[in-house]
Every structure is written in C-alpha cells, then in structure tokens.
Amino acid sequence: QVQLVESGGGLVQPGGSLRLSCSGSISAFQTFTVLWYRQPPGKQRELVASITREGTTAYIDPVKDRFTISRDNAKKTAYLQMTSLKPEDTAVYYCHAHFQIVGATGIDYWGQGTQVTVSS
C-alpha cells in the first residue's frame, strides 16, 4: 500500500527555519505533482506551494521568497524549506501527491499532517 508521511514540524521562534519532508512509496513518484497545503487552527485548508513533474514551482504570495519546495525523485521525497517564519505560518502542514491522465482516473495521496508552530 502506498502512502505519504510528513515529518519535520515543530516549535520555532519567529524568524526561524524548518524543513518539512514528505516521503512516499508511490510507484512512479516522479510523474506526480506534489503540493503542500496548510490549515491554521479554526481555518480552512489552503494551498501553499506546488512542484510539477518537470520541476516547475509555484507559491502563494504570503510565502513567496521565504519558502522553497523541492523534490528528490530517487528518494521519493518532497521537501518544503521554510525560512523567516512568522506567527501566521502556524498551521498543520499536509503533503499531497496527484497524478491524472485526461480521460482516466485521477490518483491522489495525502499525508497525515505535521504541526508547525511559530511563537516567541
């Protein structure tokens, strides 16, 4: 059974850094788009960053120039490097892997989430 597992969350002071990891036993992991989402306490889940099979990245404005998404297909792992962390970054962070061929069934895998708390 394939799955995603996140790690690397924790408590950090404002201005600090964390690197989140997302590892999976997905066959042909290199063909999946990987996305990071976050859900602050009492709020809706929001997309944070994504990286395609070609390596193209995208970020939402609040994290642009502070967060970096990357992937190591040989290790079947994706990363979210977070720097200059702010209290508003506090959330549960989730990894999502997605694959779809037009006209065929899409495939989605989610991790269990990892808590990131930014507080002084």
Stockholm file with secondary structure:
# STOCKHOLM 1.0

chainA/1-120         QVQLVESGGGLVQPGGSLRLSCSGSISAFQTFTVLWYRQPPGKQRELVASITREGTTAYIDPVKDRFTISRDNAKKTAYLQMTSLKPEDTAVYYCHAHFQIVGATGIDYWGQGTQVTVSS
#=GR chainA/1-120 SS CCCEEEECCEEECTTCCEEEEEEECCTTGGGSEEEEEEECTTSCCEEEEEECTTCCEEECGGGTTTEEEEEEGGGTEEEEEECSCCGGGCEEEEEEEEECCTTSCCEEEECCCEEEEECC
#=GC SS_cons         CCCEEEECCEEECTTCCEEEEEEECCTTGGGSEEEEEEECTTSCCEEEEEECTTCCEEECGGGTTTEEEEEEGGGTEEEEEECSCCGGGCEEEEEEEEECCTTSCCEEEECCCEEEEECC
//
